[in-house]
Amino acid sequence: MNVTETLPGTHCKQCNFKVAEVAEVCPSCGSESLETVDLKQNGIIHSFTVVSVGFGHMADRAPYVLAIVQTEEHVKLTTVIEDVADFNTVKIGDKVRFKNLDPKIGPVFQY
């Protein structure tokens, strides 16, 4: 797997919450005591679906796997999984790795 970027996140110094986005206030406690961090790039599929008919800017990607991935730090995020050879083999618990940030959809992971 080729990693092209780092996975940016935010860590709250007040409540220790981490989120896979750059935030100005903590989405958990509302604190402004935050720091930007690079999250670990490995994760597992926590939940997923195969989208057969995309809409808007996702229409050309269909079919694709839309998943909730949990990183090693237990941060969960919704993402697209790329490089899926056979949609029938995708399963909960599969290992994935951060690939890049797509400006329209956010973090993208890959097998």
N, C-alpha and C positions, 0 to 999 in steps of 0.2 A: 504494500500500500504506500502510495506517495502522499505525504502530508504537505500541503502547500502554504498553510497559514497556522497561526495559533488560534485556539478557541478562547475568545475573550469572555470574561465573566466579572461579576461584582461580588465582593465579600463584605458583609456587614460586620464591623468591629463591635457593634453593640450586642447583637443576638447570634452572631456567627453563621447567619444564613448566607448561602451562595446561590447565585442565579446565573444562567448562561446568557447574559446580556449586560451591557453597560448601563447602569441605572444611576439616577441622581438621588433617589431616596430608596431605602430598603422596602421591598414589596411585602416583607413579613412584619416588620415592627415600625416602619416609617422613619427610622433614624437616617440622618444625613452623614453619619460617621462610616463612610464607605471607602473601599480601596478597589481599584481595578486589578484583576488577577488573570493569569493565563490558566485555564482549567486543563486538567488532564484530558488527553485526546482519545483515550480508549473508553468504550462503553459497551453496554449490552442492550439488546432490544427488550424493552419492558412490555410493550404492547404494539400492535401494528395492524394495518389494513392495506390491501392492494387497491389502489384507486384506478378504476378502469376508464372513467370519463372525467378528465380534469376540467377546470373552468378558469376563465381569465388567463393570466399569464402562465398558469399551470397546464393549460389544455394541450400544448405541444409535448409535454413530458409524459402524458398518459400512454400506457399504464406505468405506474410507479408505486413504490412502497412509501407510505407515510407512517412514521413510527414515533413512539415515545421511547427515547433512549435515556438510560441512566448512566452517567459517567462514573468513574472510579470514586469521585467525591460525593456520590449519591445525588447529584444534580440531575433532575429530569427535565428534558426539553423535547418539544415536538420538532421533528426533522424529516427530511427526505433521505432515503437510503439509496445510493447509486451503486452501479456495478453489480446488479442482481442478475445472475445468469438464468435462474429459473425461479419464478415467483412461488412455485409450489414447495420449494425447499426452505423458504424463510420461516423461522420459528422463534418464539419467545426464548430469550437466553442466548441467542446468537451474538457473537462478538462483532463489533463494528468499530470504526475509527473515524475521527473527524477528518474531513477532506478540505473543505473551504467554506467561506462565507459567500453566499449568493446575495447580491444586493436586493433582490426582490423577495426572497424567501427566508433568508437567514442562514443558520448553520446547515451544512450538508455533510452527511456521514457516508461511508462506503464500507463494503465488505472487504 
